[in-house]
């Protein structure tokens, strides 16, 4: 399941981030994966203080977003990283790494891109995903994000004009199975639609959600 998240970053947070961006030191995107020949972009240096501040703002915003809590059920999140694409830059078709070398290692269940500048600020640069025989393309408003299974084959199309700015991160969910997460989301919607008219139904749905989470959660 692919989910668009609206206004992950509010106007004040975007203003702070855009004030910090000129201070960010960008390096070759292959610094963290030198053997990846399909990756042609820039990313913030790991030790850069302005990047660290942006990373914390985005991390806090994602964790407070209702759709992240309800749909991703994140157990942990990789450090968000600012990426920059200038004309001619791209990230060819790929699937994200299964495990990130943290302590302990982080399994990538969900990938997330938070867009920082307007779609009309650059040509190309669409986040493009393969879904069967279809291709889905995304260029979202500043502060909006796209969340999708890390098993998805995807690319960032070549930028032909302007600069594409975004923040990327990955999440390990409490529930590793995407099918089970989707069932939990459907159950949460059923709970909301049931309302308070039938007290017994509300108790049963709450019991189902709690006990399925207990059964399926990684501990």
C-alpha positions as CSV (number, residue, x, y, z in Angstrom):
1,X,0.0,0.0,0.0
2,X,1.3,3.5,-1.0
3,X,0.1,6.4,1.1
4,X,0.4,10.1,0.6
5,X,0.8,12.1,3.8
6,X,-0.3,15.8,3.7
7,X,1.4,18.5,5.7
8,X,3.9,16.4,7.6
9,X,5.9,19.6,7.9
10,X,4.0,22.7,8.9
11,X,4.8,26.2,7.5
12,X,7.0,27.1,10.5
13,X,9.0,23.9,10.2
14,X,9.5,24.5,6.4
15,X,10.6,28.0,7.1
16,X,13.3,26.8,9.5
17,X,14.4,24.0,7.2
18,X,14.7,26.4,4.2
19,X,16.8,28.8,6.4
20,X,19.1,25.9,7.2
21,X,19.4,24.4,3.7
22,X,22.0,27.0,2.5
23,X,24.3,25.9,5.4
24,X,24.1,22.2,4.6
25,X,27.3,20.6,3.2
26,X,26.4,18.2,0.4
27,X,28.6,15.3,-0.7
28,X,28.3,12.6,-3.4
29,X,25.3,10.4,-2.7
30,X,27.4,7.3,-3.2
31,X,29.4,8.1,-0.1
32,X,27.2,5.7,1.8
33,X,27.0,3.2,-1.1
34,X,30.0,3.5,-3.4
35,X,29.2,0.5,-5.5
36,X,25.7,1.8,-6.5
37,X,26.2,3.0,-10.0
38,X,22.6,4.0,-10.5
39,X,22.8,6.6,-7.7
40,X,23.7,10.0,-9.1
41,X,22.7,12.7,-6.5
42,X,24.0,14.7,-3.6
43,X,23.2,14.0,0.1
44,X,23.9,15.9,3.3
45,X,27.1,14.9,5.0
46,X,26.4,12.8,8.1
47,X,28.3,15.0,10.5
48,X,26.9,18.3,9.1
49,X,25.2,20.3,12.0
50,X,22.6,22.0,9.8
51,X,21.6,18.6,8.4
52,X,21.4,17.2,11.9
53,X,18.9,19.9,12.8
54,X,16.8,19.3,9.7
55,X,16.9,15.6,10.4
56,X,15.5,16.1,13.9
57,X,12.7,18.4,12.7
58,X,11.6,15.9,10.1
59,X,11.9,12.9,12.5
60,X,9.7,14.7,15.1
61,X,7.2,15.7,12.5
62,X,6.9,12.1,11.1
63,X,6.5,10.5,14.5
64,X,3.7,12.9,15.5
65,X,1.7,12.5,12.2
66,X,-1.4,10.4,12.7
67,X,-1.0,8.4,9.5
68,X,2.5,7.4,10.4
69,X,1.4,6.2,13.8
70,X,-1.7,4.4,12.5
71,X,-0.4,3.1,9.2
72,X,3.3,2.5,9.6
73,X,3.3,1.7,13.3
74,X,7.0,2.5,13.5
75,X,9.2,0.8,16.0
76,X,12.3,2.8,14.9
77,X,13.3,5.1,12.1
78,X,16.6,5.7,10.3
79,X,18.1,9.1,10.5
80,X,16.4,11.3,7.9
81,X,18.8,12.5,5.2
82,X,18.5,15.6,3.0
83,X,19.0,14.8,-0.7
84,X,19.6,17.2,-3.6
85,X,19.2,16.6,-7.3
86,X,20.6,19.0,-9.8
87,X,20.1,18.9,-13.6
88,X,21.3,15.6,-15.0
89,X,21.1,13.8,-11.6
90,X,18.9,10.7,-11.1
91,X,18.6,7.6,-9.0
92,X,17.8,4.6,-11.4
93,X,15.5,1.7,-10.7
94,X,16.3,0.0,-7.4
95,X,14.9,-1.5,-4.3
96,X,16.0,-0.1,-0.9
97,X,18.5,-2.0,1.3
98,X,16.8,-4.7,3.5
99,X,19.0,-3.9,6.6
100,X,20.7,-0.7,7.5
101,X,24.0,-1.0,9.5
102,X,22.9,0.6,12.7
103,X,23.1,-0.8,16.2
104,X,21.0,-2.9,16.3
105,X,20.5,-3.2,12.5
106,X,17.3,-1.6,11.2
107,X,15.1,-3.6,8.8
108,X,13.5,-1.4,6.2
109,X,9.8,-2.1,6.1
110,X,8.7,1.3,4.9
111,X,10.5,4.0,2.9
112,X,9.5,7.7,3.1
113,X,10.2,10.8,1.0
114,X,9.4,14.2,2.4
115,X,9.3,16.9,-0.3
116,X,10.9,20.2,0.5
117,X,10.4,22.4,-2.6
118,X,7.5,23.0,-5.0
119,X,6.9,20.7,-8.0
120,X,7.3,23.6,-10.4
121,X,10.8,24.4,-9.0
122,X,12.2,21.6,-11.1
123,X,11.4,19.5,-14.2
124,X,11.7,15.7,-14.0
125,X,12.6,14.3,-10.6
126,X,9.4,12.3,-10.2
127,X,9.5,9.6,-7.6
128,X,8.4,6.7,-9.8
129,X,7.2,3.3,-8.6
130,X,6.5,0.1,-10.4
131,X,3.2,-1.5,-9.4
132,X,2.7,-4.5,-11.6
133,X,2.7,-3.2,-15.2
134,X,1.9,0.3,-14.1
135,X,4.2,3.2,-13.1
136,X,3.1,5.7,-10.5
137,X,4.7,9.1,-10.4
138,X,4.8,11.5,-7.5
139,X,5.9,15.2,-7.2
140,X,4.2,16.5,-4.0
141,X,3.9,19.9,-2.4
142,X,6.5,21.1,0.2
143,X,5.9,19.4,3.5
144,X,4.0,16.5,2.0
145,X,5.4,13.0,2.0
146,X,5.0,9.6,0.3
147,X,5.2,6.4,2.3
148,X,5.6,3.0,0.6
149,X,6.8,-0.5,1.2
150,X,10.6,-0.8,1.0
151,X,10.1,-3.8,-1.3
152,X,8.9,-1.5,-4.0
153,X,11.0,-1.1,-7.2
154,X,11.3,2.7,-7.7
155,X,13.5,5.5,-9.1
156,X,13.9,9.2,-9.1
157,X,13.6,10.3,-12.7
158,X,16.3,12.5,-14.1
159,X,16.1,16.2,-13.2
160,X,16.3,18.4,-16.3
161,X,15.8,21.8,-14.8
162,X,16.1,23.4,-11.4
163,X,16.9,21.6,-8.1
164,X,14.9,18.8,-6.4
165,X,15.2,18.9,-2.6
166,X,13.8,16.2,-0.3
167,X,14.4,14.3,2.9
168,X,14.4,10.5,2.8
169,X,14.2,7.9,5.6
170,X,13.2,4.3,6.4
171,X,11.1,2.8,9.1
172,X,11.1,-0.6,10.9
173,X,7.5,-1.3,11.8
174,X,6.4,-3.2,14.9
175,X,4.6,-5.4,12.4
176,X,6.9,-6.6,9.6
177,X,4.2,-8.0,7.3
178,X,2.6,-5.4,5.0
179,X,-0.5,-7.6,4.7
180,X,-0.9,-7.6,8.4
181,X,-0.4,-3.9,8.7
182,X,-3.1,-3.3,6.1
183,X,-5.5,-5.5,8.1
184,X,-4.7,-3.4,11.2
185,X,-5.5,-0.2,9.3
186,X,-8.8,-1.7,8.1
187,X,-9.6,-2.7,11.6
188,X,-8.9,0.8,12.9
189,X,-11.2,2.2,10.3
190,X,-13.9,-0.3,11.4
191,X,-13.5,0.9,15.0
192,X,-13.9,4.5,13.9
193,X,-17.0,3.8,11.9
194,X,-18.6,1.7,14.6
195,X,-18.6,4.8,16.9
196,X,-20.1,4.5,20.3
197,X,-23.6,3.3,19.3
198,X,-22.9,-0.4,20.2
199,X,-20.8,-0.6,23.3
200,X,-20.2,-4.4,22.9
201,X,-19.1,-4.0,19.3
202,X,-16.7,-1.3,20.3
203,X,-15.2,-3.6,23.0
204,X,-14.9,-6.5,20.6
205,X,-13.1,-4.4,17.9
206,X,-10.8,-2.9,20.5
207,X,-10.0,-6.4,21.7
208,X,-9.3,-7.6,18.2
209,X,-6.9,-4.8,17.5
210,X,-5.1,-5.1,20.8
211,X,-4.7,-8.8,20.6
212,X,-3.7,-9.0,16.9
213,X,-1.1,-6.3,17.6
214,X,0.1,-8.4,20.6
215,X,0.3,-11.5,18.4
216,X,2.0,-9.9,15.4
217,X,4.3,-7.3,16.9
218,X,8.1,-7.9,16.9
219,X,9.5,-7.8,20.4
